[in-house]
Amino acid sequence: MTKVLMVLTSHDRLGDTGRRTGFWLEELAAPYYRFQEAGWEVTLASPKGGRPPLDPKSNEPANQTDLTRRFEGDPMAEAQLDSTVRLDSVSAEEFDTVFYPGGHGPLWDLAEDRTSIALIERFAAAGKPFALVCHAPGAMRHAVNADGRPLVDGRRVTGFTNGEEEAVGLTEVVPFLVEDELIAKGADYSKIGDFEPYVVVDGTMVTGQNPASSGPAADTLIGLVRS
């Protein structure tokens, strides 16, 4: 059975605003059910383990989907979310692929977490498909190839755009802008209209632009693993 690791943030504070953040529910729920339907075994992990923080905005009515509502009414899914394993307890060798949902939280913890960075580097070095969506491509900011070059250098990628960050009013709050950071690391960054689904594939690396891209990114990842 194909084994997929889904890595969620443990960070719950939106800078100094006093507001809460975390992972974006659609970016967990849509891929989660894609993987289940593919017959895959899903493991959820986070830096601190246990219940990761949910970005409350992702559960507001305007941002809910059939799959987010399904997830919240799914006792098995909720039990998994309650007991995510600690990221430092897993090994890339245990899994066939890894998927990083976004939300703003990853910009603070996963982008700087040495365990997460090493995990991404190991998947890339092993030629195993991996995917990151929305803000999660920012978790590659410190990842490097064996020769020390940035992992995204010269590679086609996407991620949450400067325009999308401006639209949600957090340009001055986030520690870095995903689009700017990927470009600074030498990535061949591309995007389409704000909040439209968009997925980019470069070899075994899959990136999605925003929440609407999470399901399509999961579908793309499934296709890569099966190919």
RODO-2510 file (C-alpha; in nm, 4 decimals, decimal comma):
residues 227
     n   res          X          Y          Z
     1     m     0,0000     0,0000     0,0000
     2     t     0,1248     0,3463    -0,0888
     3     k     0,2077     0,5501     0,2200
     4     v     0,1718     0,9288     0,2188
     5     l     0,2861     1,1663     0,4922
     6     m     0,0938     1,4911     0,5320
     7     v     0,2910     1,7570     0,7221
     8     l     0,0942     2,0248     0,9074
     9     t     0,2072     2,3347     1,0913
    10     s     0,2124     2,3643     1,4708
    11     h     0,2282     2,7455     1,4650
    12     d    -0,0847     2,9272     1,5829
    13     r     0,0029     3,2987     1,6111
    14     l    -0,0367     3,5444     1,3238
    15     g     0,2694     3,7540     1,3946
    16     d     0,2036     4,0252     1,6523
    17     t    -0,1585     4,0801     1,5504
    18     g    -0,3064     3,8834     1,8399
    19     r    -0,4969     3,6767     1,5847
    20     r    -0,4772     3,3022     1,5368
    21     t    -0,3466     3,1086     1,2404
    22     g    -0,2502     2,7510     1,1593
    23     f    -0,3224     2,5162     0,8708
    24     w    -0,5894     2,5812     0,6074
    25     l    -0,8651     2,3223     0,6352
    26     e    -0,9413     2,2820     0,2633
    27     e    -0,5733     2,2149     0,1960
    28     l    -0,5868     1,9203     0,4366
    29     a    -0,9356     1,7903     0,3601
    30     a    -0,9280     1,7889    -0,0208
    31     p    -0,5970     1,5962    -0,0513
    32     y    -0,6836     1,3720     0,2442
    33     y    -0,9881     1,2321     0,0658
    34     r    -0,8078     1,2124    -0,2692
    35     f    -0,5456     0,9935    -0,1018
    36     q    -0,8044     0,7821     0,0775
    37     e    -0,9928     0,7224    -0,2445
    38     a    -0,6661     0,6185    -0,4090
    39     g    -0,6351     0,3486    -0,1414
    40     w    -0,3349     0,5123     0,0232
    41     e    -0,2410     0,4988     0,3904
    42     v    -0,2357     0,8543     0,5265
    43     t    -0,0187     0,9635     0,8211
    44     l    -0,0533     1,3147     0,9646
    45     a     0,2491     1,4775     1,1273
    46     s     0,3374     1,8149     1,2772
    47     p     0,6443     1,9567     1,4534
    48     k     0,4868     1,9376     1,7997
    49     g     0,2566     1,6392     1,7408
    50     g    -0,0983     1,6212     1,8711
    51     r    -0,3775     1,8474     1,7475
    52     p    -0,2351     2,1109     1,5112
    53     p    -0,3893     2,4586     1,5107
    54     l    -0,6574     2,5319     1,2524
    55     d    -0,6636     2,8743     1,0914
    56     p    -1,0090     2,9886     1,2057
    57     k    -1,0685     3,1803     0,8829
    58     s    -1,0450     2,8553     0,6883
    59     n    -1,3558     2,7316     0,8667
    60     e    -1,5678     3,0408     0,8079
    61     p    -1,8752     2,9717     0,5927
    62     a    -1,7294     3,1448     0,2863
    63     n    -1,4280     2,9135     0,2925
    64     q    -1,6021     2,5859     0,3712
    65     t    -1,6422     2,3198     0,1033
    66     d    -1,8207     1,9870     0,0875
    67     l    -1,4892     1,8215     0,1747
    68     t    -1,4139     2,0432     0,4746
    69     r    -1,7602     1,9682     0,6112
    70     r    -1,7070     1,5992     0,5408
    71     f    -1,3755     1,6063     0,7262
    72     e    -1,5219     1,7749     1,0322
    73     g    -1,8003     1,5159     1,0445
    74     d    -1,5622     1,2235     0,9965
    75     p    -1,4699     1,0661     1,3340
    76     m    -1,1740     0,8778     1,1866
    77     a    -1,0297     1,1889     1,0221
    78     e    -1,0770     1,3953     1,3372
    79     a    -0,9114     1,1245     1,5462
    80     q    -0,6103     1,1326     1,3167
    81     l    -0,5963     1,5106     1,3428
    82     d    -0,6120     1,4896     1,7216
    83     s    -0,3052     1,2677     1,7303
    84     t    -0,0631     1,3816     1,4601
    85     v     0,2775     1,2228     1,5104
    86     r     0,5776     1,4351     1,5912
    87     l     0,7652     1,5209     1,2757
    88     d     1,0990     1,4242     1,4281
    89     s     0,9681     1,0699     1,4826
    90     v     0,9208     0,9920     1,1126
    91     s     1,1637     0,9084     0,8358
    92     a     1,1419     0,9794     0,4651
    93     e     1,2277     0,6155     0,4041
    94     e     0,8970     0,5091     0,5643
    95     f     0,6862     0,6887     0,3034
    96     d     0,6388     0,6868    -0,0711
    97     t     0,5468     1,0533    -0,0901
    98     v     0,4806     1,3641     0,1211
    99     f     0,2232     1,6432     0,0931
   100     y     0,2452     1,9812     0,2699
   101     p    -0,0851     2,1700     0,3171
   102     g    -0,0514     2,5430     0,3641
   103     g    -0,2107     2,8085     0,5760
   104     h     0,0022     3,0912     0,7114
   105     g     0,1446     2,8834     0,9970
   106     p     0,4165     2,7101     0,7884
   107     l     0,5842     3,0450     0,7185
   108     w     0,6845     3,0642     1,0840
   109     d     0,7633     2,7036     1,1781
   110     l     0,8032     2,4632     0,8850
   111     a     1,0088     2,7130     0,6857
   112     e     1,2664     2,7192     0,9675
   113     d     1,2278     2,3658     1,1069
   114     r     1,5472     2,1645     1,0458
   115     t     1,3593     1,8340     1,0581
   116     s     1,1133     1,9490     0,7929
   117     i     1,3870     2,0948     0,5742
   118     a     1,5856     1,7705     0,5912
   119     l     1,2730     1,5683     0,5125
   120     i     1,2072     1,7676     0,1950
   121     e     1,5726     1,7370     0,0953
   122     r     1,5630     1,3589     0,1422
   123     f     1,2505     1,3164    -0,0694
   124     a     1,4053     1,5277    -0,3436
   125     a     1,7383     1,3435    -0,3312
   126     a     1,5654     1,0060    -0,3403
   127     g     1,3611     1,1013    -0,6451
   128     k     1,0340     1,0508    -0,4592
   129     p     0,7410     1,2725    -0,5603
   130     f     0,6472     1,5446    -0,3107
   131     a     0,3969     1,8292    -0,3082
   132     l     0,3488     2,1612    -0,1305
   133     v     0,0569     2,4017    -0,1728
   134     c    -0,0292     2,7650    -0,1061
   135     h     0,2095     2,8948     0,1643
   136     a     0,3780     2,5575     0,2116
   137     p     0,6204     2,6044    -0,0831
   138     g     0,7791     2,8608     0,1487
   139     a     0,8929     2,5636     0,3573
   140     m     1,1544     2,5061     0,0860
   141     r     1,3261     2,8409     0,1431
   142     h     1,6266     2,6813     0,3200
   143     a     1,6217     2,3420     0,1461
   144     v     1,9249     2,2702    -0,0693
   145     n     2,0528     2,0178    -0,3192
   146     a     2,3563     1,7976    -0,2512
   147     d     2,5768     2,0672    -0,4077
   148     g     2,4440     2,3324    -0,1681
   149     r     2,2347     2,5211    -0,4226
   150     p     1,8777     2,6097    -0,3236
   151     l     1,6446     2,3202    -0,3979
   152     v     1,4156     2,5431    -0,6056
   153     d     1,6986     2,7038    -0,8038
   154     g     1,6122     2,6776    -1,1728
   155     r     1,3001     2,4709    -1,1035
   156     r     0,9441     2,5536    -1,2054
   157     v     0,7319     2,6331    -0,9009
   158     t     0,4278     2,8245    -0,7841
   159     g     0,2883     2,9252    -0,4453
   160     f     0,0735     3,1890    -0,2763
   161     t     0,1143     3,5087    -0,4750
   162     n     0,1996     3,8595    -0,3593
   163     g    -0,1409     3,9666    -0,4918
   164     e    -0,3199     3,6989    -0,2914
   165     e    -0,1309     3,8006     0,0233
   166     e    -0,2298     4,1614    -0,0368
   167     a    -0,5910     4,0542    -0,0886
   168     v    -0,6027     3,8925     0,2556
   169     g    -0,4311     4,1944     0,4104
   170     l    -0,1255     4,0190     0,5504
   171     t     0,1586     4,1489     0,3344
   172     e     0,3093     4,3371     0,6290
   173     v     0,2396     4,0595     0,8815
   174     v     0,4002     3,7497     0,7299
   175     p     0,7731     3,6901     0,7879
   176     f     0,8273     3,6671     0,4116
   177     l     0,6285     3,6632     0,0899
   178     v     0,6241     3,3196    -0,0741
   179     e     0,6417     3,4533    -0,4298
   180     d     0,9338     3,6866    -0,3550
   181     e     1,1231     3,4230    -0,1573
   182     l     1,0968     3,1540    -0,4249
   183     i     1,2150     3,3986    -0,6907
   184     a     1,5022     3,5104    -0,4657
   185     k     1,6129     3,1478    -0,4400
   186     g     1,6339     3,1221    -0,8174
   187     a     1,3032     2,9500    -0,8878
   188     d     1,1256     2,9779    -1,2203
   189     y     0,8105     3,1034    -1,0501
   190     s     0,4762     3,1294    -1,2311
   191     k     0,1180     3,2082    -1,1341
   192     i    -0,2262     3,2724    -1,2743
   193     g    -0,5192     3,4807    -1,1465
   194     d    -0,5589     3,5259    -0,7730
   195     f    -0,7283     3,2301    -0,6022
   196     e    -0,7650     3,0319    -0,9253
   197     p    -0,6474     2,6688    -0,9160
   198     y    -0,2968     2,6294    -1,0571
   199     v    -0,0484     2,3429    -1,0244
   200     v     0,3101     2,3285    -1,1478
   201     v     0,5157     2,0111    -1,1886
   202     d     0,8937     2,0014    -1,2168
   203     g     1,0254     1,6463    -1,2122
   204     t     0,9085     1,4982    -0,8828
   205     m     0,8180     1,8371    -0,7297
   206     v     0,4531     1,9469    -0,7318
   207     t     0,3479     2,2925    -0,6145
   208     g     0,0026     2,4518    -0,5958
   209     q    -0,0738     2,8225    -0,5860
   210     n    -0,3558     2,8485    -0,3301
   211     p    -0,6294     2,6565    -0,1435
   212     a    -0,8233     2,5829    -0,4631
   213     s    -0,5093     2,4132    -0,5977
   214     s    -0,4825     2,1590    -0,3162
   215     g    -0,7146     1,8950    -0,4643
   216     p    -0,5642     1,9235    -0,8139
   217     a    -0,2134     1,9087    -0,6631
   218     a    -0,3070     1,5879    -0,4817
   219     d    -0,4416     1,4416    -0,8064
   220     t    -0,1154     1,5347    -0,9785
   221     l     0,0879     1,3767    -0,6991
   222     i    -0,1134     1,0552    -0,7213
   223     g    -0,0437     1,0411    -1,0931
   224     l     0,3298     1,0894    -1,0381
   225     v     0,3502     0,8177    -0,7743
   226     r     0,1629     0,5755    -0,9982
   227     s     0,3672     0,6520    -1,3086
***
